[in-house]
Every structure is written in C-alpha cells, then in structure tokens.
Amino acid sequence: MKPDFSKLVVIASPEDTLDSTLRLMAEKSHQLIHKGIALVVDESFHLIGIVTDGDVRRAYTKNVSFESPISEIMVKDPISVSSDLPVDKIIPEIYRLVRQSPRHSSNSIRHIPLVNEKGVLVDLLDFFDLLISQSGSHQSVAIFGMGYVGLTLSVALASRGHLVTGVEINRSVRAQLDKGIPHIYEPGLQEMLKSALEAKSIEFSSELKLPNNDIYIIAVGTPLDDSFHPNLEALNSVLNVIGRLLKHGDLVMLRSTIPIGTTRNIVIKTLSRLSGLEPGKNFSVAFAPERTIEGKAMHELRSLPQVIGGFSNSCVSKASQFWSTLTPSVVQVSSLEASEMVKLANNTFRDLSFAFSNELALLGHEFNVDAFDLIQAANEGYPRNVIPSPSPGVGGYCLTKDPIIYGSDHQGNRNQAVLGNISRSINEMASKYPLTIINHYCQRNAINLNHLKVLIVGLAFKGEPDTSDIRNSTSIYLCEHLKDKVYRLFVWDAVVTSSLLVDIGLNPASSLDQAIIDSDVVLILNNHRDNAKSKSYYNPSNKKLIFDGWHQLDKLTIENIPDYTYATMGYMSPHK
Ligand SMILES: NC(=O)c1ccc[n+]([C@@H]2O[C@H](COP(=O)([O-])OP(=O)(O)OC[C@H]3O[C@@H](n4cnc5c(N)ncnc54)[C@H](O)[C@@H]3O)[C@@H](O)[C@H]2O)c1
C-alpha cells in the first residue's frame, strides 16, 4: 500500500523555489515522520532529487538566491532502491550503490527512497532505523565510566534504541545523571539524556548493582601517573567486574585510550582468566577508538567513521554490526594493535603538527617574528603544506597524554617511538611563553611583577568548539603560576561557569569590558570567538600589555594606542 506522503515527508517539484520548499519543511516538521528533508519529483512522481537541511545551509553560504528553483541545489540522481527488494537486502544494496558512486558516501546517507520499476517514488525509509532493526536491534549494553566519552556514547546509543546501563563509581555523578542533568558541558547532550531517561532506554548504576548485559564497553580514564606512565588502575578494576559477569556470546569493547598491546595482553588475559571463557570462541573482544571532538561529540558520534580492530574476524564482524547502528561508516583494521594505534596516531599527529607551529613561534621570538603572520605567508597559495596556527600551549585531557601513551608499551616501559615526547616538550614550552612575554614587558618598563593586575581570558583548554573542560588547560597552569606572584589575578571565560572558577580558587570578573579596562596585563589564552568581542581592548586606558595568544584582535589599532603593548606568539611591539 502506498504511504500517505502528507504525513511522511515534504514533496517538492523541481520548479518550486528554495524559499517555498524551506518554508514547507519548517511549517510541517512537527507532523512529518522524516524531518529536514524534501524529495523532489516530476509530474509523474518519478524521484529526481533530494534536498536536505545541509544542502540548504551550503546554498546559503554560497549566496544562492532563495528565489532560485529547488532543482538548482538538489542532489540529482539520489541513491534509491527498488521497492521489490526484500528488507534484509536493502543495506547491502545501499553499500553496493555507495561504492559505485563517486558522488556519495555512506556517511551522507540518512534516508532511503524506495521506487518501483518505473522510478516512481513509493516510500521512504530511515537508514538508521533499518540498521538497528537489521542488527538484532535493541541490545543491552553496559558502558563503564560516565565521563566525556562514556556519557556521550551512552546517550547516543540509547537514542538509537539500545538499552544502556551507564556504570559509574562516583555516586554524586550518578545522582545528577538520574535527574537528567549532565555533569559535563556538551551541546545537545542534556536534551538527548532527558529523552533517553523518559524512554527508559538508559539507566545509571554502580558496579555492584549491574544487571546482565550482552555488550560491555570500557570508557574509564587512563591518565598518566606522576612518573608519566599510563595509569591502568580504573581499567583493571572494570575488568575484574566484567570478568565475573561474562557469559557465552558476549562482546567486550574498549574505548579508552591505552598503550599498544594492552587489549591483547591485559584485557583479554584478565577476562579469560576470570571467566574461564575462550576469546574469539566463547566471547568477542574489539577495540573501537573514540575520536570525537569535545563540543561536537553528539554530532560526530553519528557521523565519524568508526574504526574497529578485533581479536578475530568474527569479533570484528560482531563489533562492526553493533557500531553500524550508530554510524553508517565502519573502518575495519587488521588487528587489535592496529586499532589501538589509529587513536594514538590521530592524536600524536595532531600534537606534533601543533608542536611544529609552536616551535616556529619560539624560534620566531628570537627575531621578533609574529608566528601567525609567518605561517599565513608560508601557507598562502602553497598547496603542499597546511601548517596549523601556533598557540600558547596545547592542553586538554587527550593531547597532553596520548603522545606519551604512544611511546609506552602495555607494561609501562618506553617503546621505540620518540616523536610524541618531542611534541609534548615543545608544546609545554609554548604554554610558558606568555610568562616570557610578561617578563620582557616588566624588564623593558622597569615594572615589578607584583604590581601588576593580570586578566586571563579563556580558561577552558580550547575555545572552539565550545567546551567548559579545564582539564590540563594551559590557562589553569598559568593561573597557578601567577596567582601569588602578581598584585591581582582575575579571569574570564565565555563557557566555564563562574562558580566552577571560584571552586578552583580563581577570581572571575563579572564584566569582560571592565576587567580589560582595570588590568595592566591581558592574556588571551584560548580561541573562543567571544574573547575578542569587547571594545575595551581598543579604548585607551592605563598602560597595558595585551597578549593576543590566538591572533583574534586588531594588532595595528592596539599598537597605535600610546602606552599599549601588543604581543602574540613570537612577537611583541617594539619599545615605544
Ligand atoms: N575526553 C575526550 O574527549 C576523549 C576522547 C577520546 C578518547 N578519550 C579516552 O577515553 C577515556 C575516558 O576519557 P574521559 O574524558 O571520558 O574520562 P573521564 O575522566 O571524564 O571519565 C572517566 C569516568 O570513569 C569513572 N570511573 C573510574 N573508574 C571506574 C570504574 N571502575 N567503574 C565505573 N566508572 C569508573 C570516573 O568516575 C569518571 O567519571 C580515556 O582513556 C581517554 O583518554 C577521551
């Protein structure tokens, strides 16, 4: 039976304008099953195109007129399948069509139009719903560690229909989550958590009260200890719990970042010993690295390709089938070690590329060369390099430790890799660079550090995308260093709450504008867009040093103000 399209999806003609189609999509969204999409058909209802919210956004950025016909921006010849195809053949057919088409990727497929033998549109399916229904659907999943990684993943999986138990040892975190209030800042997370709690697809538990599950995912922290060795205590404690619950057919997956070889030599050995079960035969094990970026995690969990390495081929297949219910793109690698290395490769490469830029800045300092200008000149029109921006240090939970984990084996000994240690030491030097600038300023102007009122702008470890995470933030390191050495230290952040800043012993400014006027030294240390919004940077007030750590301000205007000194990575205004 042909479905009632008026309740299913917006149907447009090729000559309908962008404006009218968009209005229809907005007005009817609450009554439609498929939102954010319009199917374009000709007068005989042949499917000729698809337009999604994303296409409209792209058209907007390219200044396409909203009076243009929808055919101008629609995706022509969309991927569709025959309505005669048995339902269990649809997913393989989609993957086959995607592989054949240079214009499509499985990442971009959200909806599947069904057409009859004449190409006439007869139905529309949700790709994710289909993946879930084909994968044995609602599996019971226990996820250990409700931090950034575990909580966002738990909520995303619950939204795909799995029954998720979030296991967390911290009672106050559990109590907060039970009320639907995340203890971390992540756009979109709170709404999805509330929906999952209402749908009863998620609950939070201690290790002791954990019910039986089919799938176990480990997302506990793996910090470095005081001697810079990966601390696997939390991992070992979780393995002790899982090892006693494990039964035939279960799947165990690691999400935490660990030294290469840990899954095979620690995880599998412990689980086999405690359960008496044989890996690959009685239970499956896979490593599935987390690669989302804080601030966009809820989106990236559903769009980034998921890398999977397993103990055996059947472990890889089982894990891949599970992750396909969350993301349409799975990348299978040859072994557990290969998947462990992918995560470390991604983060060490990132840290190393930032280290190169920061080394340029530290070198540039000797010659008073602005590293942002230098890198812009090096990149301009030159297709063979894309050098990233420098920064006053590289902080955060992952990039400060993963390059070290990359150089360690599962027993805590060093392996032969050296680049991670090098990148770390350069990026740590860069985080001290604002202190070098302040010292020069003091010497040049014969001022004592303990007479200065210092304002630090940007406390989260990064500004974009938004996060309130201050773990291993270089700004916090500088606050600790300067707190007792300057006359007064105050801080401002666009996202981190004042109460959190007070809790860690800092003095948040109530107004950024006033704080800039009142200070002798301003250090901008992360790249949040709001850091640069104040006009006070450009209003002459008392003698001032402005360190523009991310090149967000108008250098020339500041340098033209008498008594103002501008500085950034590698550069400080010549003495006036
Ligand atoms: N933060 C990121 O963006 C990110 C990205 C990729 C990978 N990772 C990796 O993922 C892992 C987790 O990172 P995170 O940022 O979520 O850490 P986190 O410290 O925010 O969270 C870990 C949580 O685990 C809980 N926990 C500790 N022991 C436990 C136990 N025995 N049982 C249950 N819960 C326990 C802690 O109380 C904490 O709430 C780390 O290995 C990290 O390197 C993190």
PDBQT file of the ligand as one rigid body, heavy atoms in Angstrom, charges set to zero:
ROOT
HETATM    1  N1  LIG A 601      37.733  13.359  26.626  1.00  0.00    +0.000 N 
HETATM    2  C1  LIG A 601      37.853  13.063  25.349  1.00  0.00    +0.000 C 
HETATM    3  O1  LIG A 601      37.482  13.875  24.512  1.00  0.00    +0.000 OA
HETATM    4  C2  LIG A 601      38.413  11.729  24.877  1.00  0.00    +0.000 A 
HETATM    5  C3  LIG A 601      38.439  11.477  23.502  1.00  0.00    +0.000 A 
HETATM    6  C4  LIG A 601      38.906  10.260  23.063  1.00  0.00    +0.000 A 
HETATM    7  C5  LIG A 601      39.336   9.294  23.962  1.00  0.00    +0.000 A 
HETATM    8  N2  LIG A 601      39.344   9.557  25.298  1.00  0.00    +0.000 N 
HETATM    9  C6  LIG A 601      39.784   8.492  26.196  1.00  0.00    +0.000 C 
HETATM   10  O2  LIG A 601      38.644   7.869  26.764  1.00  0.00    +0.000 OA
HETATM   11  C7  LIG A 601      38.869   7.533  28.129  1.00  0.00    +0.000 C 
HETATM   12  C8  LIG A 601      37.888   8.252  29.029  1.00  0.00    +0.000 C 
HETATM   13  O3  LIG A 601      38.048   9.648  28.896  1.00  0.00    +0.000 OA
HETATM   14  P1  LIG A 601      37.071  10.666  29.618  1.00  0.00    +0.000 P 
HETATM   15  O4  LIG A 601      37.469  12.033  29.168  1.00  0.00    +0.000 OA
HETATM   16  O5  LIG A 601      35.657  10.245  29.415  1.00  0.00    +0.000 OA
HETATM   17  O6  LIG A 601      37.491  10.420  31.147  1.00  0.00    +0.000 OA
HETATM   18  P2  LIG A 601      36.779  10.964  32.465  1.00  0.00    +0.000 P 
HETATM   19  O7  LIG A 601      37.839  11.001  33.481  1.00  0.00    +0.000 OA
HETATM   20  O8  LIG A 601      35.985  12.199  32.134  1.00  0.00    +0.000 OA
HETATM   21  O9  LIG A 601      35.717   9.835  32.834  1.00  0.00    +0.000 OA
HETATM   22  C9  LIG A 601      36.006   8.615  33.395  1.00  0.00    +0.000 C 
HETATM   23  C10 LIG A 601      34.867   8.247  34.331  1.00  0.00    +0.000 C 
HETATM   24  O10 LIG A 601      35.069   6.899  34.720  1.00  0.00    +0.000 OA
HETATM   25  C11 LIG A 601      34.665   6.756  36.083  1.00  0.00    +0.000 C 
HETATM   26  N3  LIG A 601      35.264   5.543  36.615  1.00  0.00    +0.000 N 
HETATM   27  C12 LIG A 601      36.517   5.349  37.073  1.00  0.00    +0.000 A 
HETATM   28  N4  LIG A 601      36.679   4.082  37.466  1.00  0.00    +0.000 NA
HETATM   29  C13 LIG A 601      35.512   3.445  37.233  1.00  0.00    +0.000 A 
HETATM   30  C14 LIG A 601      35.059   2.117  37.421  1.00  0.00    +0.000 A 
HETATM   31  N5  LIG A 601      35.855   1.195  37.924  1.00  0.00    +0.000 N 
HETATM   32  N6  LIG A 601      33.798   1.811  37.072  1.00  0.00    +0.000 NA
HETATM   33  C15 LIG A 601      32.988   2.753  36.553  1.00  0.00    +0.000 A 
HETATM   34  N7  LIG A 601      33.357   4.025  36.382  1.00  0.00    +0.000 NA
HETATM   35  C16 LIG A 601      34.603   4.376  36.707  1.00  0.00    +0.000 A 
HETATM   36  C17 LIG A 601      35.152   8.061  36.709  1.00  0.00    +0.000 C 
HETATM   37  O11 LIG A 601      34.499   8.318  37.927  1.00  0.00    +0.000 OA
HETATM   38  C18 LIG A 601      34.825   9.085  35.603  1.00  0.00    +0.000 C 
HETATM   39  O12 LIG A 601      33.533   9.602  35.781  1.00  0.00    +0.000 OA
HETATM   40  C19 LIG A 601      40.319   7.902  28.386  1.00  0.00    +0.000 C 
HETATM   41  O13 LIG A 601      41.127   6.787  28.128  1.00  0.00    +0.000 OA
HETATM   42  C20 LIG A 601      40.589   8.977  27.368  1.00  0.00    +0.000 C 
HETATM   43  O14 LIG A 601      41.946   9.065  27.055  1.00  0.00    +0.000 OA
HETATM   44  C21 LIG A 601      38.873  10.759  25.761  1.00  0.00    +0.000 A 
ENDROOT
TORSDOF 0
